Amino acid sequence: MKHVLGIDLGTSAVKVVAVNKAGEVVQQASRPFDLYQEKSGYSEQNPEQWVEQTIAAIHEIQGVLGKDSIEGLSFSGQMHGLVLLDANNEPLRHAILWNDTRTTEECRQIERALGDRLIEIAKNKALEGFTLPKLLWVKNHEPHLYEKAVRFVLPKDYVRYRLTGQLQCEYSDAAGTLLLNVRDKSWSKEIADAVEVSLSLCPPLVESGDCVGNILPEMAELTGLATETKVFAGGADNACGALGAGIIENGKSMCSIGTSGVLLSYHNEEKRDFKGLLHDFNHAEKDSWYSMGVTLAAGDSLSWFKNQFAENYSFDELLLDASQLDAGANGLLFTPYIMGERTPYADANIRGSFIGISSTHGRAHFARAVVEGITYSLKDSLTLMMDNGMEINEIVSIGGGAKSEWWLQLQADIFQKRVVRLKSEQGPALGAAMLAAVGAGWFSSLQECAKAFVAIEKAYEPNEEVAAVHEKVYELYRMIYDSTQKINDELKALR
């Protein structure tokens, strides 16, 4: 039987899945990564460890399936990370990751240089997570390394280069650098010139589904793969996560609740403009895009509450108790801004609040308020999308929020949309496997592949009566940011 591999280069580990033509994951393997945090706000990894651990995971799977069964492979990868290469395409330093926050001044530098043109070209604001601020940080703080730099790549692209000897960047990851003209699909000379970086540092651009090479002989020996194995470019983790959830047609969205939360929607309208209020990136499907809002502390808010105030309770027990209460948690509201917030405010100073506490409230009320607040925050992103003319009919829920029947129904009631849960949730690794499956000729399109690979287990429809209550509470929730912003700005001095 023939298989393809989907390789997801995450922040904590690499995950490799082997998928057959029926879309079944028949084997998977994972290997962890070390994280280096030399100072507060720093987050780095060793690119060589990515390569070593990816080889080990592939070898484990190949040992079971045999090299001749694997027709192709593709990648998903953590976005925004800076891998700076010298003239021999060797890393000059550890990679600076997406969650590294040292680059605030570089973000202001970009804003001063480009003003509104940045959003017009790159379709995104200058945030610490993106690649260009990291490149400028190296230029400003490590000029001796910057002078040796010949090229930069994104994390998964470096691993792919090591397997194939071919160095490229595909559009969905390039869109997260702040150097790409997202609509024209070209590196932006205007942005590069404005911040005084050379466009020659940018790698060649390819489509996510392009075949970019085969396995090098030395890598074939290490992985066990055949040298004829086709390698396809792949996509950014959010783009591949969307593919793996079937978000490749208008009207479909994905809600992912993990440590952070993501509300992501597909669109293929070139002129759509969110003016920087939402992220807008090239999708892994050719000539399409996805808009995305982020709640920085989604599941993290629930974990924080449990660890601080319900240490002896399991998550299941907390959610069961919360589910017994009525919508609105008896007049208690929570904003999940415990780590600041991304969408729609992009405010690093804002902090979370419980509003409406009374002596009648117990642990279950607080737990319910936390879960509702997380979901209201994600609705902020959904509201922005719909206010910009996007028609959204169905939301695929994945991550921790999809493990609870009650939370799935709550999402349907708060979003006032049909919410579905998948039979098998493999995330970005499955999206990468889909790119390989289409590239290998198993399917004529990603849409055809999704019909075979992505299956719905259960759907949740909004309860109109409960939804009406949540809509009233949500309007109150939306008032909290403006009411507490100045207070939090002043409190920053005490933190």
Phi, psi and omega in degrees: 000142182269150181220162167235156178252136169248122184247116180252109179272092181274188180279324183261340184195165169258137178239129179240129177239143173253127186235137177267183186290345177272001181082015181271133174279110186263338177210149172210154180213152182217147176222138185277163175241151171275149178241133181249121181232079186296323180224166176301130180091348179272144177208112185224159174219161180269113180304329180295327177292325175304314183295311182300315183287327176294316177302316181297318181292319178297316182299323178298315181289316181300326180297334179271316187271331186090140188294330184286348181275346186262111185275331183191168177213157176212176192233150160237151182207153173306136186277164163075343186296142181260117171247109186261125188247150177268192184294339178263012183060033175254141182299135179276342183197174171301152176289139174266124192270170181301328185265016174276131188243024184283353197257028182301315181295324177295326176296317178295325178299316179296317180297318179295323184286328190241337181056224182291343182296332180301311181291324179298324183269305187272347177065014180214153177284163175280107178239154185303331184290336188286166189284318184301315176303325178293319178298318179292327178297316178298318179299319183281326190248339180227059186300333179294330176277320181300322181295336179271350186289133177247332183203154166238155173220169175271162188307306184295330181291330176291317179297318179297321176300318182293330179280330188244339186080005182249131186249113178214172172227135178263165194295324185293327175279323179300327180296339180267013180264339190074011177249356183262137165282103191298323181277321181279346179058050177213153174297139187268112176293327181297316179293313182300315180295321183296326181255006174061052168239152183277133178294344179293344177289340185279134181284164176301148183259140177221166175280154182301326183269002181291141170280119187251006177153188177234172181289128177297149180305317181293328178282330175298321180294321182284321184271334187089358178283158175283149178295340179280352182301126181280140179242127181250151194302314179093194184208168174297156186299321179292321178295316180289326174299321177294318176301314182295343176258003178079021182271076182221032173206152181301144180096351182251140178227166178230134173247117181244118180246104174236220174304311169258177178233144181230134170242115191232136179227142178280145166206153178235031180256110188298328186269000180296135186224116181263003175054033175081357179288332173237153169293143177223112187235155170295137179276169176284346171275136185302136175056043171217168186222169170222141174262149188209132171247152186231131168258116189296319182238081178271270175303332178298328177293319179292320177298317178301312181299314180299313184294326184271327191232355181213047188300329183269005178255144172278164176299320179299319179293318178300314182291324178297314178298317180296325183292343181281348184265162179282160176305138180096356174051041178055045175080025179245128181241146177228137172250129187274048185263033187290344176241024192082187180216152181258297184245131006261014193257332185047056186236112181282343183269336184296147179227163186290162181216144159256125181242130176098018182296133174226171181291350179276350185274133176244189184304318182297323178297316179295319179297317180294319179299322179297312181295317178296319181297320176301315184288323175298320180298319177293329177294332174306317179292317178299319179297317177300318180297313182290326176295337177264019171089008179279132176266119182239121185252331186215140179238122175272120182261129178227173179084197184300326180291346180265000181270349182247122177303317182295317182292326176297316178294322177299319177300315179299319182289319181284316179286338186057044179221159172292127180244134182235152175246142183273152176294317180226123183250103180250355174065213185301330180299322178292320176300319176296318178297325178296319177298321178291322181295317177291318179298326180281356177089011179291328182224157182275343182202164176295327178296318178294320179296319181299325179297330179270327188265334188245117183234137179274133177269317184203148179243148180235122180260145180294140172274114189302320182293315179291321180299323180295322177296314181297326179296321178293317180294322181298322178297324175291319178304318184293343179279342190292320183301307181298328183283338185245355186300311182295321179299315181292326175299319180289323181292341182304326182294340182265353184273000000 
